[in-house]
């Protein structure tokens, strides 16, 4: 499984556009084969930082995702607003575990 963690620093005037583009992106991405989770959230302490979490079954699913029309549309939104700064990191995970296995009552 691949885990993509990203953040976008979105200027105040660009937030509404990013919400619209992000909503379309999340909705379409969740329908893709191999997508195990996909969501965006705004940071409660840094209100202009959008956090992105993606879970993909494998590299093939992620590579397919990068070729979709909704990815092209989302990237066009990012490129149109050059003030949006992004950082993306991809991690490869082994066998995920439910936290309950480690929690102490």
LONUPA-653988 format. One record per residue: x, y, z of N, C-alpha, C in turn; residue in one letter. Coordinates in steps of 0.001 Angstrom, whole numbers, plus 500000, padded with zeros to 6 digits. Each point is the difference from the previous one (the first is absolute). Example, Ala and Ser with C-alpha at 12.3 -4.5 7.8 and 13.67 -1.06 7.14 Angstrom:
// residues 2
513190494310507800499110501190500000500900501200500000a;499650501050499280500820501190500060499230501090500730s;
//
This chain:
// residues 105
500851498826500000499149501174500000500893501231500000x;499584501010499243500702501280499984499166501034500751x;500675500805500784499364501082500737500580501305499477x;499144500867499533500422501310499522499543501022501030x;500947500765500511499710501082500933500478501279499334x;499098500936499878500353501257499348499398501159500773x;500553501162499762499396501204500538500147501108498980x;499002500848499989499998501145499099499797501252500834x;500892500950499836499884501294500658499214500892499048x;498761500282500351499061500677499113499745501426500488x;500336500998499202499740501378500402498503500240500233x;499694500935500874498618500301500384499065500126498798x;500363500732498987499133500223498854499820498792499095x;500780498948500223499944498816499141499239498848500630x;499589500147501226499390498893500742498720499475499343x;499105500880499569498734499557499403500242499182498732x;500936500431499180500327499257498788500588498636500305x;500827499933501037500601498727500383498947499059500584x;499029500541500717498930499155500533499201499393498851x;499661500816499007499247499488498853500806498945499239x;501256500303499710500848499053499269500245498741500833x;500214500174501296500243498866500886498795499097500137x;498812500586500054498775499206500100499838499111498776x;500214500566498827499917499207498768501060498906499980x;501200500337500451501106499050499998499730498829500945x;499567500303501215499731498944500981498880499088499507x;498927500593499511498854499213499534500407499036498895x;500725500488499008500418499144498881501050498978500433x;500951500416500824501088499100500406499488498821500805x;499013500235500839499447498910500820499343498914499158x;499669500297498751499380499026499100501027499156499248x;501265500373500079501035499288499252500297498628500599x;500269499048499125500450498682500447501332500185500714x;500163499355501124501254500095500740500052501134501001x;498992500861500025499967501075500996499406499441501284x;500780500028501063499561499469501292499581501114500961x;500277501229499637499625501149500826500538501266499367x;499200501068500059500417501241499371499229501134500662x;500703500912500635499306501118500623500901501212500167x;499359501150500075500668501279500246499399500584501271x;500797500743500753499510500664501210500799501281500216x;499360500976500597500670501260500321500535499926501412x;501220500464500200500653500002501303499279500978500927x;499753499592501251499279500878500931500886501095500588x;501310499805499971500913501017500532500531500894498891x;500258499410498843500466500746498832498883499959498955x;499049500929500054498790499898499177500211500074498492x;501169500379499541500268500028498558500756498768499525x;500160499017500869500696498767499627498978498881499829x;499981499446498796499136498869499693500849498735500070x;499553499042500771500703498726500144499305498955499131x;500792499173499361499488499014499063500513498625500420x;499084499015500027500368498627500345499417499094498929x;500869499207499393499573499053498977500543498622500355x;499201498976499801500426498620500200499741499246498700x;501054499382499475499906499290498718500428498550500178x;499323499107499321500298498570500112501423499682499563x;500453500684498932501338499714499488500459501131499076x;501211499871499505500577501022499126499216500157498700x;499495498905499470499232500071498749498753500871500177x;499323499861501133498805500809500265500360501475500108x;501101500310500660500422501392500141500416500580498654x;500726499223499210500408500478498671498779500260499110x;499000499143500079498767500213499246499328501302500455x;499970500219501295499400501207500581500614501264499403x;501309499993499815500679501182499466499640500273498533x;499400499025499321499651500161498586498518500321499778x;499229500147501067498558500207499859499664501446499636x;498854500207499372499564501361499672499798500880501238x;499521499403501092499794500816501205501327500441500615x;501043499198499853501321500434500465500500501153499132x;499799499894498690500420501078499098499268501300500349x;498717499911500286499225501191500356500484500595501318x;500287499138500971500471500489501298501371500667499866x;500891499375499245501324500590499787499906501334499265x;499050500118499093499802501265499299499604501094500986x;499178499662500983499618500968501035501225500421500803x;500826499042500380501214500324500753500946500881499188x;500169499672498736500913500771499150499474501402499727x;498680500138499908499406501311499728500243500963501154x;500053499466501216500255500834501173501411499686500493x;500957500679499451501409499728500312500344500241501464x;499098500633500754500268500269501406499780498768500872x;499307498973499473499786498778500757501298499198499996x;500511499707501188501238499221500135499644498622500524x;500576498969499395499682498635500414501250499222500384x;499779499017500855501041499046500390499327498636500014x;500591499033499304499400498674499884501045498947500352x;499598499050500846500874498896500380499223498699499836x;500649498996499417499382498687499824500753498999500868x;499244499220500766500572498972500866499475498641499548x;500825499000500119499562498635499724499784499322501346x;498817499428500182499662499382501277499902498490499833x;500316499318501071499854498552500013498575499640500378x;499846499288501052498682499568500452499455500997501020x;498924500717499647499436500944500968499313499261501137x;499997500619501176499365499416501175499025501004500594x;498925499489500509499043500842500733500668500409501303x;499894501264500365500660500503501223499538499254501246x;498808499418499948499480499257501155500925498870500428x;500754499479499067500936498927500324501088500493500961x;500291501301499967501092500556500802499516500825501185x;498748500357500005499465500861501060499950499244501325x;500288500722501048499933499418501353498784500593500694x;499164499151500512498772500481500658500276500475501408x;
//
